Amino acid sequence: MRERYPGMVIYIGSVEGFPGIEDVARYLSHQDSGNIVLKPFMIVAGDHATNDMAGDEEGSWKNILKKQGLKVITVLKDPGSDDEFAQIFVDHIKYAARANGITLK
């Protein structure tokens, strides 16, 4: 991500794990800019992205960060829909298959 977006401050958080939204919110509180973009980092942006990250519910990441005084822009385009990014996944699958003696067609 840092290679793809040089000069951008990037944090990755997890809906069901570490680091969670509390951690990300704490990291963001130390940034100078009040503008952030929330973007799913999953092959397909489904329910977690739509509701937990970008939803209108009080506990969504978007609303938690807005309450912190940040301007939040949500982007629901998942990495799997980006050909270059998807190729990384394909390359990893091919490598894992070869490393385990599996021949892919």
C-alpha positions as CSV (number, residue, x, y, z in Angstrom):
1,M,0.0,0.0,0.0
2,R,2.8,2.4,0.8
3,E,4.5,1.7,-2.5
4,R,1.2,2.3,-4.4
5,Y,0.4,5.5,-2.4
6,P,3.7,7.2,-1.6
7,G,3.5,10.2,0.7
8,M,0.3,9.0,2.2
9,V,-0.1,8.0,5.8
10,I,-1.6,4.5,5.8
11,Y,-3.1,2.6,8.7
12,I,-4.7,-0.8,8.4
13,G,-7.3,-1.9,10.9
14,S,-9.4,-5.0,11.5
15,V,-13.2,-5.2,12.2
16,E,-12.7,-8.4,14.2
17,G,-9.2,-8.4,15.5
18,F,-6.1,-6.2,16.1
19,P,-5.7,-3.4,15.4
20,G,-9.3,-2.4,15.9
21,I,-11.1,0.9,15.4
22,E,-10.0,2.1,18.9
23,D,-6.4,1.6,17.9
24,V,-6.8,3.2,14.5
25,A,-8.6,6.2,16.0
26,R,-5.8,6.7,18.5
27,Y,-3.2,6.5,15.7
28,L,-5.2,9.1,13.6
29,S,-5.4,11.5,16.6
30,H,-1.7,12.1,16.1
31,Q,-2.0,13.2,12.5
32,D,-2.0,16.8,11.3
33,S,-4.7,16.4,8.6
34,G,-8.3,16.1,9.6
35,N,-9.1,14.4,6.3
36,I,-9.1,10.6,6.0
37,V,-10.2,8.0,3.4
38,L,-11.7,4.8,4.7
39,K,-11.2,2.0,2.1
40,P,-11.8,-1.7,2.6
41,F,-8.7,-3.9,2.4
42,M,-10.4,-7.2,1.6
43,I,-10.7,-9.0,-1.7
44,V,-14.4,-8.3,-1.9
45,A,-16.0,-5.4,0.0
46,G,-19.1,-7.0,1.6
47,D,-21.1,-6.5,4.8
48,H,-18.2,-5.4,7.0
49,A,-17.3,-2.7,4.6
50,T,-20.8,-1.5,3.9
51,N,-22.0,-1.5,7.5
52,D,-19.2,-1.7,10.0
53,M,-16.8,0.6,8.1
54,A,-19.0,3.0,6.1
55,G,-22.5,2.6,7.6
56,D,-24.6,5.2,9.2
57,E,-24.9,3.3,12.5
58,E,-23.4,5.0,15.6
59,G,-20.7,2.3,15.9
60,S,-19.5,2.4,12.3
61,W,-15.8,3.4,11.8
62,K,-17.0,6.4,9.7
63,N,-19.1,7.8,12.6
64,I,-16.6,7.0,15.3
65,L,-13.9,9.0,13.4
66,K,-16.3,11.8,12.6
67,K,-17.0,12.2,16.3
68,Q,-13.3,12.6,16.7
69,G,-13.5,15.6,14.4
70,L,-12.1,14.0,11.3
71,K,-13.5,14.6,7.8
72,V,-14.2,11.0,6.6
73,I,-14.5,9.9,3.0
74,T,-15.6,6.3,2.4
75,V,-14.6,4.4,-0.7
76,L,-16.3,1.0,-1.1
77,K,-14.2,-0.2,-4.1
78,D,-12.4,-3.3,-2.9
79,P,-8.8,-4.2,-4.0
80,G,-10.1,-7.3,-5.7
81,S,-11.7,-5.1,-8.4
82,D,-8.3,-3.6,-9.2
83,D,-6.5,-5.7,-11.8
84,E,-3.0,-4.9,-10.6
85,F,-3.9,-5.6,-7.0
86,A,-5.8,-8.7,-7.9
87,Q,-2.7,-10.0,-9.7
88,I,-0.8,-9.9,-6.4
89,F,-3.3,-12.4,-5.0
90,V,-3.1,-14.6,-8.1
91,D,0.7,-14.6,-8.0
92,H,0.6,-15.6,-4.3
93,I,-1.8,-18.5,-5.1
94,K,0.4,-19.7,-7.9
95,Y,3.5,-19.6,-5.6
96,A,1.7,-21.4,-2.8
97,A,0.5,-24.1,-5.2
98,R,4.0,-24.7,-6.7
99,A,5.5,-24.7,-3.2
100,N,3.1,-27.5,-2.2
101,G,3.5,-29.6,-5.4
102,I,0.1,-28.5,-6.8
103,T,-0.2,-28.0,-10.6
104,L,-2.6,-25.3,-11.6
105,K,-4.2,-25.2,-15.1
